[in-house]
Amino acid sequence: MRICVCGAGTMGRGIALSAAQNGIHTVLYDVQKEIVDKASDTLQHDLQLLVEKQKISASEKEAILGRLLFTTDLNDCIADIIIEAIIEKEPVKVALFNQLAELNHSETIFATNTSSLSVTSIAEKVIHRERVAGMHFFNPATLMKLVEVVNTPFTNAATTEFIVDLAKKMGKTPVLCKDAPGFIVNHVARPYYLEALYLAEQGVSDFGTIDTLLEASGFRMGPFRLMDLIGNDINYTVSCSVYEQLGEPLRLRPSRIQEEKVRQGALGRKSGKGYYLYGQ
C-alpha cells in the first residue's frame, strides 16, 4: 500500500509519520519547499528522540525514514489513497482532489482531514464523489488513537472499508459517523471549550484556575491548555462552522476572547503564545 498526505504542516506530518511507523510507504507533499524541509527536519528530530529514549532502534528509525518521500512535485502524489490536510478552504481542497484524480488510477480514494467543513459539499464537487470521505485525525496524530471516518450520501462501501482498514493498520481506532456539523467529537466538545470561555469572559475565573479545576475533576487537560495545543485558529474556525451550520444558537456562539487571540496571532503552542506562554 502507498498513501499520499497533502499538506506538510503539523497535522499532515503527524499523519505521515504515523503511517510510516506502521510500515506504510508514504508520500508527504506540500507546495511550499520550506514547509516540506521543515517537516523532514522535524520528523528526523522526533525519530532521533525516540532512539535516544530507546523506544525504537537506530535501524528502525532509518527504516521509517526510508518509507517517507518528501516532495513538492504533484506528480509524485500517486497513491492508493490521498489524505489532504491543507488549508480549511473548500475550493482549495476540491481543486486539489480533482487535480489528483486526473493523475491517479481509477480506484484511488480521496480522504479529507477537515474538522470544520462539510465533507458532502466537498465530495459533490469532486470527479469521483463516491470515493470521497472524511478521515479526521486528532492532534498530535502520532499519539491520538481516534480517527473519525466520515461518510457522505455518495460514499460507497468499498471506500469506507478501505479507510477503516487503513486506520487500523496505522494503529488507530476508527469510528464511523455520517457527515454532520462538527462530526461527533467536535460537536460534543463545543460546550467544554465555550462554557470555559464564557466564564473567563464574565470574569468568573481565570484561565489557569478553570483548567486546574477541570483537570482535578478528571479531565486529562483543561480547556485552555487543550485549545493552545490544538491551535486557537483551528478551534475558533470549528466553533464558527458548527455555530453557523446549526443555525447560530446562542449556546454555541463563538467566544470574543478566542476571536481576539486569533486576531493577535496568539494561536497557542505553535506560535509560542496563547492562553499561556511557551518556550520563553
C-alpha positions as CSV (number, residue, x, y, z in Angstrom):
1,M,0.0,0.0,0.0
2,R,1.1,3.6,-0.7
3,I,-0.6,6.7,0.7
4,C,-0.1,10.3,0.0
5,V,-0.6,13.0,2.6
6,C,-1.0,16.5,1.1
7,G,-0.1,19.3,3.5
8,A,3.1,19.1,5.5
9,G,2.1,21.2,8.4
10,T,1.7,19.9,12.0
11,M,-1.2,17.6,11.2
12,G,0.0,16.4,7.8
13,R,3.5,15.4,9.0
14,G,1.9,13.7,12.1
15,I,-0.3,11.6,9.8
16,A,2.6,10.8,7.5
17,L,4.8,9.7,10.4
18,S,2.1,7.6,12.0
19,A,1.7,5.7,8.7
20,A,5.4,5.2,8.1
21,Q,5.9,4.0,11.7
22,N,3.4,1.3,10.9
23,G,5.1,0.0,7.8
24,I,3.2,2.1,5.1
25,H,5.0,3.8,2.3
26,T,4.0,7.4,2.4
27,V,4.4,10.5,0.2
28,L,4.3,13.8,2.1
29,Y,3.6,16.7,-0.3
30,D,3.3,20.4,0.1
31,V,3.5,23.2,-2.5
32,Q,6.0,25.2,-0.3
33,K,9.5,23.8,-0.2
34,E,10.3,25.4,3.2
35,I,7.4,23.6,4.8
36,V,8.5,20.3,3.3
37,D,12.0,20.9,4.5
38,K,10.8,21.8,8.0
39,A,8.6,18.6,8.0
40,S,11.6,16.5,7.1
41,D,13.8,18.1,9.8
42,T,11.1,17.8,12.4
43,L,10.3,14.1,11.7
44,Q,14.0,13.2,11.8
45,H,14.4,15.1,15.1
46,D,11.3,13.3,16.5
47,L,12.6,9.9,15.5
48,Q,16.0,10.6,16.9
49,L,14.4,11.5,20.2
50,L,12.6,8.1,20.1
51,V,16.0,6.4,19.5
52,E,17.5,8.3,22.5
53,K,14.6,7.2,24.7
54,Q,15.2,3.6,23.5
55,K,11.7,3.4,22.1
56,I,12.9,2.5,18.7
57,S,16.3,1.3,17.4
58,A,18.6,3.3,15.0
59,S,17.8,0.8,12.3
60,E,14.1,1.2,12.9
61,K,14.5,5.0,12.5
62,E,16.2,4.6,9.2
63,A,13.5,2.1,8.0
64,I,10.8,4.6,8.9
65,L,12.6,7.4,7.1
66,G,13.0,5.1,4.1
67,R,9.2,4.7,3.8
68,L,8.8,8.5,3.6
69,L,9.1,10.6,0.4
70,F,9.1,14.3,0.9
71,T,8.1,16.3,-2.2
72,T,6.9,19.5,-3.8
73,D,6.1,17.7,-7.1
74,L,2.4,17.0,-7.6
75,N,3.4,14.2,-10.0
76,D,4.8,12.3,-7.0
77,C,1.3,12.1,-5.5
78,I,0.4,8.8,-6.9
79,A,-1.2,6.5,-4.2
80,D,-4.0,4.2,-3.2
81,I,-5.4,6.9,-1.0
82,I,-4.9,10.7,-0.9
83,I,-5.3,12.3,2.6
84,E,-5.5,16.0,2.5
85,A,-4.5,18.1,5.5
86,I,-4.3,21.5,3.8
87,I,-5.9,24.9,4.4
88,E,-9.5,24.9,5.6
89,K,-11.0,26.3,2.4
90,E,-13.3,24.1,0.4
91,P,-12.4,25.4,-3.1
92,V,-8.7,24.7,-2.5
93,K,-9.5,21.1,-1.2
94,V,-11.8,20.4,-4.2
95,A,-9.2,21.7,-6.7
96,L,-6.5,19.5,-5.2
97,F,-8.6,16.4,-5.3
98,N,-9.7,17.0,-8.9
99,Q,-6.1,17.6,-10.0
100,L,-5.0,14.4,-8.3
101,A,-8.0,12.4,-9.7
102,E,-6.5,13.2,-13.2
103,L,-3.1,11.9,-12.2
104,N,-4.1,8.7,-10.2
105,H,-5.7,5.4,-11.1
106,S,-9.4,4.8,-11.2
107,E,-9.6,3.3,-7.7
108,T,-7.7,6.0,-5.8
109,I,-9.6,7.1,-2.6
110,F,-9.7,10.8,-1.5
111,A,-10.0,11.5,2.2
112,T,-10.2,14.9,3.8
113,N,-9.0,15.6,7.3
114,T,-11.2,18.7,7.6
115,S,-12.5,19.4,11.1
116,S,-15.0,22.2,10.1
117,L,-16.1,21.9,6.5
118,S,-18.9,19.7,5.1
119,V,-17.4,16.5,3.6
120,T,-20.6,16.2,1.5
121,S,-20.1,19.6,0.0
122,I,-16.5,18.7,-0.9
123,A,-17.5,15.3,-2.3
124,E,-20.2,16.6,-4.6
125,K,-17.7,18.8,-6.5
126,V,-15.0,16.1,-6.9
127,I,-14.9,14.0,-10.1
128,H,-15.4,10.6,-8.3
129,R,-17.5,11.6,-5.4
130,E,-18.3,8.0,-4.4
131,R,-14.6,7.7,-3.5
132,V,-14.5,10.7,-1.2
133,A,-14.9,10.5,2.6
134,G,-13.6,12.2,5.8
135,M,-10.6,10.7,7.7
136,H,-10.4,13.1,10.7
137,F,-7.3,12.7,12.8
138,F,-6.7,14.4,16.1
139,N,-3.6,16.3,17.2
140,P,-1.0,15.0,17.8
141,A,-1.7,12.5,15.1
142,T,1.1,10.2,16.2
143,L,-0.3,9.7,19.7
144,M,-4.1,10.2,19.4
145,K,-5.8,6.9,18.6
146,L,-9.2,8.1,17.5
147,V,-10.0,8.6,13.8
148,E,-13.5,9.7,12.7
149,V,-14.4,8.1,9.3
150,V,-17.0,10.4,7.9
151,N,-19.4,9.1,5.2
152,T,-21.4,11.3,2.8
153,P,-24.5,10.2,1.0
154,F,-22.2,9.5,-2.0
155,T,-19.5,7.4,-0.3
156,N,-19.5,3.8,-1.4
157,A,-18.9,0.8,0.9
158,A,-15.5,0.0,-0.6
159,T,-14.2,3.4,0.3
160,T,-15.4,3.2,3.9
161,E,-14.0,-0.3,4.3
162,F,-10.6,0.8,2.9
163,I,-10.3,3.8,5.2
164,V,-11.3,1.8,8.2
165,D,-8.7,-0.9,7.4
166,L,-6.1,1.8,6.8
167,A,-6.8,3.4,10.2
168,K,-6.4,0.1,11.9
169,K,-3.1,-0.6,10.1
170,M,-1.9,2.8,11.4
171,G,-2.7,1.6,15.0
172,K,-5.8,3.9,15.2
173,T,-9.3,3.3,16.4
174,P,-11.7,4.2,13.6
175,V,-15.3,5.4,14.5
176,L,-17.9,5.6,11.7
177,C,-20.1,8.6,11.5
178,K,-22.3,10.5,9.0
179,D,-21.4,13.9,7.8
180,A,-22.8,16.5,10.2
181,P,-21.5,19.8,11.7
182,G,-18.5,19.0,13.9
183,F,-19.0,15.3,13.2
184,I,-19.0,13.6,16.7
185,V,-16.1,14.8,18.7
186,N,-16.0,18.5,17.7
187,H,-19.8,18.8,18.2
188,V,-19.7,17.2,21.6
189,A,-16.6,19.2,22.7
190,R,-18.0,22.6,21.9
191,P,-19.6,23.2,25.3
192,Y,-16.3,22.2,27.0
193,Y,-14.5,25.0,25.3
194,L,-17.3,27.6,25.1
195,E,-18.5,27.4,28.7
196,A,-15.0,27.8,29.9
197,L,-14.5,30.8,27.6
198,Y,-17.8,32.3,28.8
199,L,-16.7,32.0,32.4
200,A,-13.5,33.8,31.5
201,E,-15.3,36.5,29.5
202,Q,-17.6,37.2,32.5
203,G,-14.6,37.4,34.9
204,V,-15.8,34.5,37.0
205,S,-12.3,33.0,37.0
206,D,-9.0,33.0,35.1
207,F,-7.7,30.5,32.5
208,G,-5.3,28.7,34.9
209,T,-7.9,28.2,37.7
210,I,-10.5,26.9,35.3
211,D,-8.0,24.4,33.8
212,T,-6.9,23.3,37.3
213,L,-10.4,22.7,38.5
214,L,-11.4,20.7,35.4
215,E,-8.2,18.7,35.5
216,A,-8.9,18.0,39.2
217,S,-12.3,16.8,38.2
218,G,-10.8,14.1,36.0
219,F,-10.2,15.8,32.6
220,R,-6.8,14.9,31.2
221,M,-6.3,18.5,30.0
222,G,-8.1,21.7,30.8
223,P,-9.9,23.6,28.0
224,F,-7.4,26.4,27.7
225,R,-4.4,24.1,27.6
226,L,-6.2,21.9,25.1
227,M,-7.1,24.9,22.9
228,D,-3.5,26.0,23.0
229,L,-2.4,22.5,21.9
230,I,-5.0,22.3,19.1
231,G,-4.4,25.9,17.9
232,N,-6.8,28.8,18.6
233,D,-7.2,29.4,14.9
234,I,-8.3,25.8,14.3
235,N,-10.5,25.7,17.3
236,Y,-12.1,29.0,16.6
237,T,-12.8,28.0,13.0
238,V,-14.5,24.9,14.1
239,S,-16.6,26.8,16.6
240,C,-17.7,29.3,13.9
241,S,-18.5,26.5,11.5
242,V,-20.6,24.5,13.9
243,Y,-22.4,27.7,15.1
244,E,-23.3,28.7,11.6
245,Q,-24.3,25.2,10.3
246,L,-26.6,24.7,13.3
247,G,-28.5,28.0,12.8
248,E,-26.5,30.2,15.2
249,P,-27.9,29.0,18.6
250,L,-26.8,31.3,21.4
251,R,-25.4,28.4,23.4
252,L,-22.8,27.8,20.6
253,R,-21.8,31.5,20.0
254,P,-18.1,31.7,19.4
255,S,-16.1,33.5,22.1
256,R,-14.9,37.1,21.7
257,I,-11.8,36.1,23.8
258,Q,-10.8,33.4,21.3
259,E,-11.6,35.7,18.3
260,E,-9.2,38.3,19.7
261,K,-6.5,35.6,20.3
262,V,-6.7,34.6,16.7
263,R,-6.6,38.3,15.6
264,Q,-3.4,38.8,17.7
265,G,-1.7,35.7,16.3
266,A,-1.8,34.1,19.8
267,L,-2.5,30.7,18.4
268,G,-1.1,28.6,21.3
269,R,1.9,26.3,21.4
270,K,2.7,26.7,17.7
271,S,3.0,30.5,18.0
272,G,4.6,30.5,21.4
273,K,1.7,32.3,23.0
274,G,-2.0,31.6,23.5
275,Y,-3.8,31.5,26.9
276,Y,-0.3,30.7,28.2
277,L,3.3,31.5,27.2
278,Y,5.5,28.7,25.7
279,G,9.2,28.4,25.1
280,Q,10.0,31.8,26.8
